[in-house]
Amino acid sequence: MKNESKGIYDVNTIAFFIMLCVATLVLLIVKKTFIENATVAFEILAERGEMGVFHAINALQYLTIPVVYLWKFVIIAFIIWVGCFMYGYRITYAQVWKVVLISESVFLIPEFLKICWFMFIETDPNIFMIREFYPLSLINLADTSELSDQYFYPLKALNVFEVAYWFVLVEGIHTMASKKKSIAYNIIFSSYVLFFFLWLGFYILVYK
């Protein structure tokens, strides 16, 4: 009997991973070239001839994109796979890894929106404004001038796209396992989402 089509989850894993890395690289290059490097702070450093270290850091960021993604996907997929196992969901680790990989594409949207924001709306930002801003996140509701440094990352991490990511994960696990979606919700929220909030709490506690 022919296997039932699983839509986007039938794509080649390696090809999608390469596509995601390339898309991330393009967005990162555009952000650094046309936004970060155009700020007054970078112009001053350029005039002083002190940009070498920043070019080296940028190059390192570009080269480590696949490594960062691989590490992230391995950890998240393992957490969700354990959740699937606990709920009796028959799904392989490789299938969960593919779901995590495809779901990650959600986070390309805020990066694109951030570029658009600083290129067409807030056209004269400083480097702090760029690094503090994250579209549709709780950080935009806070007064960053009075905010402790330990809360910057958690408030940026709590955003509309993160929540959308949870539901994309649910849909992916449901599609791969072909069982009740209610169980897929239980798996994601009792594994990944739980660990996500535990991680934010841990970050706040240990930040120095």
Phi and psi restraints in degrees (value plus and minus 20) as a CYANA .aco file:
   2 LYS   PHI     -89.6   -49.6
   2 LYS   PSI     117.2   157.2
   3 ASN   PHI     -85.0   -45.0
   3 ASN   PSI     122.0   162.0
   4 GLU   PHI     -90.1   -50.1
   4 GLU   PSI     117.6   157.6
   5 SER   PHI     -85.7   -45.7
   5 SER   PSI     118.5   158.5
   6 LYS   PHI    -132.5   -92.5
   6 LYS   PSI       3.0    43.0
   7 GLY   PHI      43.7    83.7
   7 GLY   PSI    -150.1  -110.1
   8 ILE   PHI     -81.9   -41.9
   8 ILE   PSI     -42.8    -2.8
   9 TYR   PHI     -97.0   -57.0
   9 TYR   PSI     -19.2    20.8
  10 ASP   PHI    -110.1   -70.1
  10 ASP   PSI     -24.2    15.8
  11 VAL   PHI     -87.1   -47.1
  11 VAL   PSI     137.8   177.8
  12 ASN   PHI     -88.6   -48.6
  12 ASN   PSI     107.2   147.2
  13 THR   PHI     -82.1   -42.1
  13 THR   PSI     -66.5   -26.5
  14 ILE   PHI     -84.6   -44.6
  14 ILE   PSI     -63.1   -23.1
  15 ALA   PHI     -82.3   -42.3
  15 ALA   PSI     -61.6   -21.6
  16 PHE   PHI     -88.5   -48.5
  16 PHE   PSI     -57.9   -17.9
  17 PHE   PHI     -82.4   -42.4
  17 PHE   PSI     -63.8   -23.8
  18 ILE   PHI     -83.1   -43.1
  18 ILE   PSI     -63.2   -23.2
  19 MET   PHI     -80.9   -40.9
  19 MET   PSI     -62.3   -22.3
  20 LEU   PHI     -83.7   -43.7
  20 LEU   PSI     -63.4   -23.4
  21 CYS   PHI     -83.2   -43.2
  21 CYS   PSI     -62.6   -22.6
  22 VAL   PHI     -85.0   -45.0
  22 VAL   PSI     -64.6   -24.6
  23 ALA   PHI     -81.7   -41.7
  23 ALA   PSI     -62.6   -22.6
  24 THR   PHI     -83.4   -43.4
  24 THR   PSI     -62.7   -22.7
  25 LEU   PHI     -81.8   -41.8
  25 LEU   PSI     -64.5   -24.5
  26 VAL   PHI     -81.7   -41.7
  26 VAL   PSI     -66.6   -26.6
  27 LEU   PHI     -83.1   -43.1
  27 LEU   PSI     -59.7   -19.7
  28 LEU   PHI     -86.5   -46.5
  28 LEU   PSI     -62.1   -22.1
  29 ILE   PHI     -84.1   -44.1
  29 ILE   PSI     -63.8   -23.8
  30 VAL   PHI     -82.0   -42.0
  30 VAL   PSI     -64.5   -24.5
  31 LYS   PHI     -82.7   -42.7
  31 LYS   PSI     -63.8   -23.8
  32 LYS   PHI     -93.4   -53.4
  32 LYS   PSI     -59.3   -19.3
  33 THR   PHI     -93.5   -53.5
  33 THR   PSI     -66.0   -26.0
  34 PHE   PHI    -119.5   -79.5
  34 PHE   PSI     -30.3     9.7
  35 ILE   PHI    -140.6  -100.6
  35 ILE   PSI     -85.4   -45.4
  36 GLU   PHI     -83.6   -43.6
  36 GLU   PSI     -65.5   -25.5
  37 ASN   PHI     -94.0   -54.0
  37 ASN   PSI     -27.9    12.1
  38 ALA   PHI    -116.4   -76.4
  38 ALA   PSI     -19.5    20.5
  39 THR   PHI     -96.4   -56.4
  39 THR   PSI     141.2   181.2
  40 VAL   PHI     -79.8   -39.8
  40 VAL   PSI     -60.4   -20.4
  41 ALA   PHI     -78.7   -38.7
  41 ALA   PSI     -63.4   -23.4
  42 PHE   PHI     -92.4   -52.4
  42 PHE   PSI     -51.9   -11.9
  43 GLU   PHI     -85.0   -45.0
  43 GLU   PSI     -59.5   -19.5
  44 ILE   PHI     -85.1   -45.1
  44 ILE   PSI     -63.2   -23.2
  45 LEU   PHI     -84.2   -44.2
  45 LEU   PSI     -56.7   -16.7
  46 ALA   PHI     -85.5   -45.5
  46 ALA   PSI     -59.5   -19.5
  47 GLU   PHI     -85.3   -45.3
  47 GLU   PSI     -52.0   -12.0
  48 ARG   PHI    -104.6   -64.6
  48 ARG   PSI     -26.1    13.9
  49 GLY   PHI      52.0    92.0
  49 GLY   PSI      10.8    50.8
  50 GLU   PHI    -130.2   -90.2
  50 GLU   PSI       5.2    45.2
  51 MET   PHI    -108.2   -68.2
  51 MET   PSI     -28.4    11.6
  52 GLY   PHI     -74.7   -34.7
  52 GLY   PSI     -65.9   -25.9
  53 VAL   PHI     -85.5   -45.5
  53 VAL   PSI     -55.9   -15.9
  54 PHE   PHI     -91.0   -51.0
  54 PHE   PSI     -56.8   -16.8
  55 HIS   PHI     -83.6   -43.6
  55 HIS   PSI     -57.1   -17.1
  56 ALA   PHI     -87.1   -47.1
  56 ALA   PSI     -62.2   -22.2
  57 ILE   PHI     -83.6   -43.6
  57 ILE   PSI     -62.7   -22.7
  58 ASN   PHI     -80.8   -40.8
  58 ASN   PSI     -64.8   -24.8
  59 ALA   PHI     -81.0   -41.0
  59 ALA   PSI     -59.0   -19.0
  60 LEU   PHI     -84.9   -44.9
  60 LEU   PSI     -61.4   -21.4
  61 GLN   PHI     -81.2   -41.2
  61 GLN   PSI     -63.3   -23.3
  62 TYR   PHI     -81.8   -41.8
  62 TYR   PSI     -65.4   -25.4
  63 LEU   PHI     -91.7   -51.7
  63 LEU   PSI     -47.5    -7.5
  64 THR   PHI    -112.4   -72.4
  64 THR   PSI     -17.0    23.0
  65 ILE   PHI     -73.7   -33.7
  65 ILE   PSI     -70.7   -30.7
  66 PRO   PHI     -81.6   -41.6
  66 PRO   PSI     -58.9   -18.9
  67 VAL   PHI     -84.8   -44.8
  67 VAL   PSI     -65.4   -25.4
  68 VAL   PHI     -81.3   -41.3
  68 VAL   PSI     -64.8   -24.8
  69 TYR   PHI     -82.9   -42.9
  69 TYR   PSI     -65.7   -25.7
  70 LEU   PHI     -78.6   -38.6
  70 LEU   PSI     -66.1   -26.1
  71 TRP   PHI     -82.5   -42.5
  71 TRP   PSI     -65.0   -25.0
  72 LYS   PHI     -82.1   -42.1
  72 LYS   PSI     -66.4   -26.4
  73 PHE   PHI     -87.3   -47.3
  73 PHE   PSI     -57.3   -17.3
  74 VAL   PHI     -80.9   -40.9
  74 VAL   PSI     -65.8   -25.8
  75 ILE   PHI     -87.6   -47.6
  75 ILE   PSI     -70.8   -30.8
  76 ILE   PHI     -84.4   -44.4
  76 ILE   PSI     -62.7   -22.7
  77 ALA   PHI     -82.8   -42.8
  77 ALA   PSI     -58.6   -18.6
  78 PHE   PHI     -84.9   -44.9
  78 PHE   PSI     -63.7   -23.7
  79 ILE   PHI     -80.0   -40.0
  79 ILE   PSI     -66.7   -26.7
  80 ILE   PHI     -89.6   -49.6
  80 ILE   PSI     -58.1   -18.1
  81 TRP   PHI     -82.4   -42.4
  81 TRP   PSI     -60.0   -20.0
  82 VAL   PHI     -82.6   -42.6
  82 VAL   PSI     -60.6   -20.6
  83 GLY   PHI     -80.8   -40.8
  83 GLY   PSI     -61.9   -21.9
  84 CYS   PHI     -80.9   -40.9
  84 CYS   PSI     -63.6   -23.6
  85 PHE   PHI     -81.5   -41.5
  85 PHE   PSI     -62.1   -22.1
  86 MET   PHI     -85.7   -45.7
  86 MET   PSI     -50.7   -10.7
  87 TYR   PHI    -113.6   -73.6
  87 TYR   PSI     -15.1    24.9
  88 GLY   PHI      54.8    94.8
  88 GLY   PSI       2.3    42.3
  89 TYR   PHI    -101.8   -61.8
  89 TYR   PSI     103.4   143.4
  90 ARG   PHI    -105.6   -65.6
  90 ARG   PSI      78.7   118.7
  91 ILE   PHI    -172.9  -132.9
  91 ILE   PSI     117.3   157.3
  92 THR   PHI    -100.8   -60.8
  92 THR   PSI     141.1   181.1
  93 TYR   PHI     -82.1   -42.1
  93 TYR   PSI     -58.0   -18.0
  94 ALA   PHI     -82.2   -42.2
  94 ALA   PSI     -57.8   -17.8
  95 GLN   PHI     -87.0   -47.0
  95 GLN   PSI     -62.6   -22.6
  96 VAL   PHI     -83.5   -43.5
  96 VAL   PSI     -61.3   -21.3
  97 TRP   PHI     -79.3   -39.3
  97 TRP   PSI     -61.1   -21.1
  98 LYS   PHI     -86.3   -46.3
  98 LYS   PSI     -59.7   -19.7
  99 VAL   PHI     -80.4   -40.4
  99 VAL   PSI     -65.1   -25.1
 100 VAL   PHI     -83.9   -43.9
 100 VAL   PSI     -62.4   -22.4
 101 LEU   PHI     -79.2   -39.2
 101 LEU   PSI     -71.3   -31.3
 102 ILE   PHI     -87.4   -47.4
 102 ILE   PSI     -57.5   -17.5
 103 SER   PHI     -84.3   -44.3
 103 SER   PSI     -49.3    -9.3
 104 GLU   PHI     -79.8   -39.8
 104 GLU   PSI     -45.0    -5.0
 105 SER   PHI     -80.3   -40.3
 105 SER   PSI     -39.6     0.4
 106 VAL   PHI     -76.8   -36.8
 106 VAL   PSI     -55.8   -15.8
 107 PHE   PHI     -99.1   -59.1
 107 PHE   PSI     -22.5    17.5
 108 LEU   PHI     -93.8   -53.8
 108 LEU   PSI     -47.5    -7.5
 109 ILE   PHI     -83.2   -43.2
 109 ILE   PSI     -72.2   -32.2
 110 PRO   PHI     -82.8   -42.8
 110 PRO   PSI     -51.4   -11.4
 111 GLU   PHI     -86.0   -46.0
 111 GLU   PSI     -61.1   -21.1
 112 PHE   PHI     -84.9   -44.9
 112 PHE   PSI     -63.0   -23.0
 113 LEU   PHI     -84.9   -44.9
 113 LEU   PSI     -57.2   -17.2
 114 LYS   PHI     -83.3   -43.3
 114 LYS   PSI     -62.3   -22.3
 115 ILE   PHI     -81.7   -41.7
 115 ILE   PSI     -66.1   -26.1
 116 CYS   PHI     -81.8   -41.8
 116 CYS   PSI     -59.7   -19.7
 117 TRP   PHI     -80.2   -40.2
 117 TRP   PSI     -67.7   -27.7
 118 PHE   PHI    -104.0   -64.0
 118 PHE   PSI     -33.7     6.3
 119 MET   PHI    -110.2   -70.2
 119 MET   PSI     -48.9    -8.9
 120 PHE   PHI    -143.0  -103.0
 120 PHE   PSI     -36.9     3.1
 121 ILE   PHI    -135.4   -95.4
 121 ILE   PSI     -86.9   -46.9
 122 GLU   PHI    -114.6   -74.6
 122 GLU   PSI      61.0   101.0
 123 THR   PHI    -103.8   -63.8
 123 THR   PSI     -26.2    13.8
 124 ASP   PHI    -150.0  -110.0
 124 ASP   PSI      41.2    81.2
 125 PRO   PHI    -103.7   -63.7
 125 PRO   PSI     141.9   181.9
 126 ASN   PHI    -120.0   -80.0
 126 ASN   PSI     152.1   192.1
 127 ILE   PHI     -84.7   -44.7
 127 ILE   PSI     -48.8    -8.8
 128 PHE   PHI     -91.9   -51.9
 128 PHE   PSI     -58.9   -18.9
 129 MET   PHI     -81.9   -41.9
 129 MET   PSI     -60.0   -20.0
 130 ILE   PHI     -85.8   -45.8
 130 ILE   PSI     -64.2   -24.2
 131 ARG   PHI     -97.7   -57.7
 131 ARG   PSI     -41.3    -1.3
 132 GLU   PHI    -105.9   -65.9
 132 GLU   PSI     -44.9    -4.9
 133 PHE   PHI    -100.3   -60.3
 133 PHE   PSI     116.1   156.1
 134 TYR   PHI    -166.7  -126.7
 134 TYR   PSI     102.5   142.5
 135 PRO   PHI     -76.0   -36.0
 135 PRO   PSI     115.4   155.4
 136 LEU   PHI      33.8    73.8
 136 LEU   PSI      22.1    62.1
 137 SER   PHI    -138.3   -98.3
 137 SER   PSI     147.2   187.2
 138 LEU   PHI     -88.3   -48.3
 138 LEU   PSI     -40.9    -0.9
 139 ILE   PHI     -81.4   -41.4
 139 ILE   PSI     -48.0    -8.0
 140 ASN   PHI     -94.3   -54.3
 140 ASN   PSI     -32.7     7.3
 141 LEU   PHI    -115.7   -75.7
 141 LEU   PSI     -27.6    12.4
 142 ALA   PHI    -119.9   -79.9
 142 ALA   PSI     135.0   175.0
 143 ASP   PHI    -106.7   -66.7
 143 ASP   PSI      79.0   119.0
 144 THR   PHI     -85.7   -45.7
 144 THR   PSI     -40.3    -0.3
 145 SER   PHI     -90.2   -50.2
 145 SER   PSI     -42.0    -2.0
 146 GLU   PHI    -132.3   -92.3
 146 GLU   PSI     -13.1    26.9
 147 LEU   PHI    -112.0   -72.0
 147 LEU   PSI     112.8   152.8
 148 SER   PHI     -86.1   -46.1
 148 SER   PSI     124.6   164.6
 149 ASP   PHI     -77.0   -37.0
 149 ASP   PSI     -50.7   -10.7
 150 GLN   PHI     -86.8   -46.8
 150 GLN   PSI     -37.7     2.3
 151 TYR   PHI    -116.8   -76.8
 151 TYR   PSI     -27.3    12.7
 152 PHE   PHI     -81.6   -41.6
 152 PHE   PSI     -74.1   -34.1
 153 TYR   PHI     -82.2   -42.2
 153 TYR   PSI     -67.9   -27.9
 154 PRO   PHI     -79.5   -39.5
 154 PRO   PSI     -60.6   -20.6
 155 LEU   PHI     -91.1   -51.1
 155 LEU   PSI     -49.6    -9.6
 156 LYS   PHI     -93.2   -53.2
 156 LYS   PSI     -56.2   -16.2
 157 ALA   PHI     -89.6   -49.6
 157 ALA   PSI     -46.9    -6.9
 158 LEU   PHI    -108.1   -68.1
 158 LEU   PSI      73.3   113.3
 159 ASN   PHI    -164.0  -124.0
 159 ASN   PSI     149.5   189.5
 160 VAL   PHI     -80.0   -40.0
 160 VAL   PSI     -56.5   -16.5
 161 PHE   PHI     -91.8   -51.8
 161 PHE   PSI     -51.9   -11.9
 162 GLU   PHI     -83.9   -43.9
 162 GLU   PSI     -63.8   -23.8
 163 VAL   PHI     -84.6   -44.6
 163 VAL   PSI     -61.8   -21.8
 164 ALA   PHI     -79.8   -39.8
 164 ALA   PSI     -57.3   -17.3
 165 TYR   PHI     -79.3   -39.3
 165 TYR   PSI     -60.4   -20.4
 166 TRP   PHI     -79.1   -39.1
 166 TRP   PSI     -64.7   -24.7
 167 PHE   PHI     -92.8   -52.8
 167 PHE   PSI     -50.3   -10.3
 168 VAL   PHI     -87.7   -47.7
 168 VAL   PSI     -59.6   -19.6
 169 LEU   PHI     -80.8   -40.8
 169 LEU   PSI     -63.3   -23.3
 170 VAL   PHI     -78.5   -38.5
 170 VAL   PSI     -67.5   -27.5
 171 GLU   PHI     -82.7   -42.7
 171 GLU   PSI     -59.1   -19.1
 172 GLY   PHI     -85.6   -45.6
 172 GLY   PSI     -66.2   -26.2
 173 ILE   PHI     -85.1   -45.1
 173 ILE   PSI     -61.0   -21.0
 174 HIS   PHI     -81.3   -41.3
 174 HIS   PSI     -63.3   -23.3
 175 THR   PHI     -87.4   -47.4
 175 THR   PSI     -64.0   -24.0
 176 MET   PHI     -86.5   -46.5
 176 MET   PSI     -59.6   -19.6
 177 ALA   PHI    -111.6   -71.6
 177 ALA   PSI     -38.5     1.5
 178 SER   PHI      35.7    75.7
 178 SER   PSI      25.2    65.2
 179 LYS   PHI    -147.7  -107.7
 179 LYS   PSI    -191.8  -151.8
 180 LYS   PHI     -78.5   -38.5
 180 LYS   PSI     114.7   154.7
 181 LYS   PHI     -87.6   -47.6
 181 LYS   PSI     -48.7    -8.7
 182 SER   PHI     -80.3   -40.3
 182 SER   PSI     -55.9   -15.9
 183 ILE   PHI     -90.7   -50.7
 183 ILE   PSI     -56.8   -16.8
 184 ALA   PHI     -82.2   -42.2
 184 ALA   PSI     -59.5   -19.5
 185 TYR   PHI     -81.1   -41.1
 185 TYR   PSI     -65.4   -25.4
 186 ASN   PHI     -80.8   -40.8
 186 ASN   PSI     -61.2   -21.2
 187 ILE   PHI     -82.4   -42.4
 187 ILE   PSI     -71.7   -31.7
 188 ILE   PHI     -85.7   -45.7
 188 ILE   PSI     -63.5   -23.5
 189 PHE   PHI     -97.0   -57.0
 189 PHE   PSI     -44.2    -4.2
 190 SER   PHI    -115.1   -75.1
 190 SER   PSI     -24.3    15.7
 191 SER   PHI    -137.7   -97.7
 191 SER   PSI     -99.6   -59.6
 192 TYR   PHI     -82.9   -42.9
 192 TYR   PSI     -71.3   -31.3
 193 VAL   PHI     -82.7   -42.7
 193 VAL   PSI     -61.3   -21.3
 194 LEU   PHI     -80.3   -40.3
 194 LEU   PSI     -67.9   -27.9
 195 PHE   PHI     -86.6   -46.6
 195 PHE   PSI     -51.5   -11.5
 196 PHE   PHI     -80.9   -40.9
 196 PHE   PSI     -67.5   -27.5
 197 PHE   PHI     -91.8   -51.8
 197 PHE   PSI     -54.8   -14.8
 198 LEU   PHI     -82.9   -42.9
 198 LEU   PSI     -59.3   -19.3
 199 TRP   PHI     -84.4   -44.4
 199 TRP   PSI     -63.6   -23.6
 200 LEU   PHI     -83.5   -43.5
 200 LEU   PSI     -61.3   -21.3
 201 GLY   PHI     -83.4   -43.4
 201 GLY   PSI     -62.1   -22.1
 202 PHE   PHI     -83.5   -43.5
 202 PHE   PSI     -62.3   -22.3
 203 TYR   PHI     -79.0   -39.0
 203 TYR   PSI     -65.5   -25.5
 204 ILE   PHI     -82.7   -42.7
 204 ILE   PSI     -59.7   -19.7
 205 LEU   PHI     -90.4   -50.4
 205 LEU   PSI     -57.8   -17.8
 206 VAL   PHI    -117.2   -77.2
 206 VAL   PSI     -27.8    12.2
 207 TYR   PHI     -82.4   -42.4
 207 TYR   PSI     116.7   156.7
